[in-house]
Amino acid sequence: MAPAWTPLAGPSHTIALEVLVHGPLSRATLARRLDLSAGSLSRLTKPLLDRGLLVELDETRAPESGIGRPERPLDVVAESHHFVGIKLTGSEAYGVTTTLRAEVVAAETVPLLDPDPRAVVEVISGLVQRLASTVPVVTAVGVSIGGHAQDHRVVSAAPFLGWKDVALAEMVGAATGLPTLVENDLIALTEAESWFGAGTGLGQFAVVTLGAGVGFGLVVRGHQVTSPDFGLGLVGHVPLDPTGGVCFYGHRGCAAAMLTMESISSGVSVALGRRIGYDEALDLAAGGDPAARRVVDDSGRALGRLLALVANFTMPQRIVLSGEGNRLAVVARQAMEDALGSDRDPQALPVDIELRPGDFTQWARGAAVIAIQTYVLGRD
C-alpha cells in the first residue's frame, strides 16, 4: 500500500511538502529553506525515509560548501499516488490522470450531450473509470467548473451548465467510490501554477487567462487571494478601449468585449462578411489580411493594457498567461508589447510574462492539483 500523507504533522509534514513541490533537494538546501540544523533535519527525515514518503536518489551531488562527501538528494516517489482531474465546460468534460506531482499520465475528452447534473455525473463516472484504468490506483478526484463551488462540495452556480446548488462532489463520489473535490476552474489552475508550474517558488505572481471569458488569479506570499465574488469574472468588466465593441452587459471596450475568443472571431467575421472561427481569425491576421489584422491588433493592445494594469496594481514577480485563447499574445505580440510599455512607468522593471500551454488539459490538471493539495495537506 502506498504511504499516506495525512497522518503527518509539524516539521515532518513541512519537509515532505517542501520536497514534493520543490524537489529533488539536497539536505543542505532543505535545511537552509526550513531553517533547520543538520541534526534536526536528519532526525525529522529518517521516519519519512523509513516510511517511503521520501527517497534518496541514486545520483550524487557535491555539497554546497564544496567540502565533504557527495550528497544524495531527497525526492518523493511521484508515482506512489495518482489523481484524476476533470474540467467541465458547457459542452465537454476534459479529464487527466496525474502523478502526485501533477505530471499528466493520460488524458481523454468526452462530450456533454445533456447538461442535467445526473447525466453529467454519469459521463464523469465513465471518464474516471477509464482514466483510473491507466494506473494502479487513484487516490482522489478533482472537478473544476466555471462558476462557484462551496467548500469543495457544492456547485452553487455554473452558468455554462445552467446549474444552481448542485451537490456535485457527493454525486461523483457516490458514482465512483472515490473522494471527490470541486473547485472553481481558475482557482484550480492558479494553484497548479503555484505548486507545479510557472509560479513555483515565487511569493507573488498573477495568472491571466483568455478563452470563453477572461480570468485573473493572484498569489501573494504563497497564498492565492480569493473572495466570495471569485468566479464572477470581474476582470472581464475592466474597461480597456473606449472605441471597442460592447459586451453582453453593455460595457464598451471592456476585457470581455475585447479579449474573449468569441469577441475576436465575431469582430473578424463582421469585417469579412462571413463566419470566422477564432483560430482562423488569428491565422488570417498572421497571414497579413488587413481586416483581421486590425481586429486582432486592437485586441492585442487591449491585452497589453490589461497586463499593464495587473503589473501596476499587484506588482507581481511574474504574470502567467494561460487559457485556450492565449495564442492572441503570439499573433498580436507587437501591439500587446507597445500598449504594455505605454501604460508602464519608464523606470519600472520589465514585466516577466510567461506564456503557458492553453489547452484544456491544463485546466483538468488544475482540478487534479486541488485533489492533490487536499490529500497531502490533510484538509476536509
C-alpha positions, 0 to 999 in steps of 0.5 A, spaced: 500 500 500 502 506 498 504 511 504 499 516 506 500 523 507 495 525 512 497 522 518 503 527 518 504 533 522 509 539 524 516 539 521 515 532 518 509 534 514 513 541 512 519 537 509 515 532 505 511 538 502 517 542 501 520 536 497 514 534 493 513 541 490 520 543 490 524 537 489 529 533 488 533 537 494 539 536 497 539 536 505 543 542 505 538 546 501 532 543 505 535 545 511 537 552 509 529 553 506 526 550 513 531 553 517 533 547 520 540 544 523 543 538 520 541 534 526 534 536 526 533 535 519 536 528 519 532 526 525 525 529 522 527 525 515 529 518 517 521 516 519 519 519 512 525 515 509 523 509 513 516 510 511 517 511 503 514 518 503 521 520 501 527 517 497 534 518 496 536 518 489 541 514 486 545 520 483 550 524 487 551 531 488 557 535 491 555 539 497 554 546 497 560 548 501 564 544 496 567 540 502 565 533 504 562 527 501 557 527 495 550 528 497 544 524 495 538 528 494 531 527 497 525 526 492 518 523 493 516 517 489 511 521 484 508 515 482 506 512 489 499 516 488 495 518 482 489 523 481 484 524 476 482 531 474 476 533 470 474 540 467 467 541 465 465 546 460 458 547 457 459 542 452 465 537 454 468 534 460 476 534 459 479 529 464 487 527 466 490 522 470 496 525 474 502 523 478 502 526 485 506 531 482 501 533 477 505 530 471 499 528 466 499 520 465 493 520 460 488 524 458 481 523 454 475 528 452 468 526 452 462 530 450 456 533 454 450 531 450 445 533 456 447 538 461 442 535 467 447 534 473 445 526 473 447 525 466 453 529 467 455 525 473 454 519 469 459 521 463 464 523 469 463 516 472 465 513 465 471 518 464 474 516 471 473 509 470 477 509 464 482 514 466 483 510 473 484 504 468 491 507 466 494 506 473 494 502 479 490 506 483 487 513 484 487 516 490 482 522 489 478 526 484 478 533 482 472 537 478 473 544 476 467 548 473 466 555 471 462 558 476 462 557 484 463 551 488 462 551 496 467 548 500 469 543 495 462 540 495 457 544 492 456 547 485 452 553 487 452 556 480 455 554 473 452 558 468 455 554 462 451 548 465 445 552 467 446 549 474 444 552 481 446 548 488 448 542 485 451 537 490 456 535 485 462 532 489 457 527 493 454 525 486 461 523 483 463 520 489 457 516 490 458 514 482 465 512 483 467 510 490 472 515 490 473 522 494 471 527 490 473 535 490 470 541 486 473 547 485 472 553 481 476 552 474 481 558 475 482 557 482 484 550 480 489 552 475 492 558 479 494 553 484 497 548 479 501 554 477 503 555 484 505 548 486 507 545 479 508 550 474 510 557 472 509 560 479 513 555 483 517 558 488 515 565 487 511 569 493 507 573 488 505 572 481 498 573 477 495 568 472 491 571 466 487 567 462 483 568 455 478 563 452 470 563 453 471 569 458 477 572 461 480 570 468 485 573 473 488 569 479 493 572 484 498 569 489 501 573 494 506 570 499 504 563 497 497 564 498 492 565 492 487 571 494 480 569 493 473 572 495 466 570 495 465 574 488 471 569 485 468 566 479 464 572 477 469 574 472 470 581 474 476 582 470 472 581 464 468 588 466 475 592 466 474 597 461 480 597 456 478 601 449 473 606 449 472 605 441 471 597 442 465 593 441 460 592 447 459 586 451 453 582 453 452 587 459 453 593 455 460 595 457 464 598 451 471 596 450 471 592 456 476 585 457 470 581 455 468 585 449 475 585 447 479 579 449 474 573 449 475 568 443 468 569 441 469 577 441 475 576 436 472 571 431 465 575 431 469 582 430 473 578 424 467 575 421 463 582 421 469 585 417 469 579 412 462 578 411 462 571 413 463 566 419 470 566 422 472 561 427 477 564 432 483 560 430 482 562 423 481 569 425 488 569 428 491 565 422 488 570 417 491 576 421 498 572 421 497 571 414 497 579 413 489 580 411 488 587 413 481 586 416 483 581 421 489 584 422 486 590 425 481 586 429 486 582 432 491 588 433 486 592 437 485 586 441 492 585 442 493 592 445 487 591 449 491 585 452 497 589 453 493 594 457 490 589 461 497 586 463 499 593 464 494 594 469 495 587 473 503 589 473 501 596 476 496 594 481 499 587 484 506 588 482 507 581 481 514 577 480 511 574 474 504 574 470 502 567 467 498 567 461 494 561 460 487 559 457 485 556 450 485 563 447 492 565 449 495 564 442 492 572 441 499 574 445 503 570 439 499 573 433 498 580 436 505 580 440 507 587 437 501 591 439 500 587 446 508 589 447 507 597 445 500 598 449 504 594 455 510 599 455 505 605 454 501 604 460 508 602 464 512 607 468 519 608 464 523 606 470 519 600 472 522 593 471 520 589 465 514 585 466 516 577 466 510 574 462 510 567 461 506 564 456 503 557 458 500 551 454 492 553 453 489 547 452 484 544 456 488 539 459 491 544 463 485 546 466 483 538 468 490 538 471 488 544 475 482 540 478 487 534 479 492 539 483 486 541 488 485 533 489 492 533 490 493 539 495 487 536 499 490 529 500 497 531 502 495 537 506 490 533 510 484 538 509 476 536 509 
